[in-house]
Amino acid sequence: MSASTDQRTAALGVEFASPMPGLSPHTAFTLEQIDGAEGLHALRATDADVRLFLLDPASGDYGYEPTIPAEVRGQIGAEEDSDVRVFVVANPSADGVYINLRAPILIHAATGRAVQAILEDQRYPIRALLGS
């Protein structure tokens, strides 16, 4: 197993710079890949029964390549885009799984420091049906 594989499959401690909207006061989470679901992860609060599903868009051909502003990278101590792992929130529903491409979760790959960014780019929808 390579170092990059270890990083992608091992649980990662995640600490948000500030609480995500709707999840206050929680800032400490663990991120774990879900077995058998390529690119799908569970983000769980360490101090409560709070969970979100996150999709790593690099796991498939989603064409998702948002520009990460330097000031957003700075919030998590990342100097380069390559220091950042990008995830999108995945919401299962009766008619499929929707992902939020406008507000990615950005995690510093080395430290686990995280922030949810709100992108200005209008081509990325807030609610996109996965696989359509």
Steps between C-alpha positions, in 0.01 A plus 500: 500500500644837402513807723232672290273196533552502877406869513183440301374202703609570859274703730608863507445741785337818364475833682293776340625858529140592592180295528332409173158659443240289678756303701593753768663459748678191361845549346680169573426208267647179362496424129479135400468343158191281466596146400378398156398852395780657295559860605223507761592598858321551830583816694403439863509743791724374779271628776147438367291276277545727195599362160531625144586309186778648290604406148855537376442632146851386403368142529304527176469696178289784637683787329507682832801729521405804708741787546590523866564861603829562681317652798297180542813285481652734759219421746628143519871576461533363146738684272423308180191337350690170513497526884120484500264204472167608352171333592136576424205430729288210371131485598311176430133538407223284357592598142879470530800663662543876471833673543572862588764627257476863612615442860788249507666376816873573483734302725872562538641158408782510757332662802128423468413870539178563304258762375183501292544749217220677316603537137406800288510290181136471384568199275517283812147428630399465863298187418624275217369147449791258506532303178284728286 
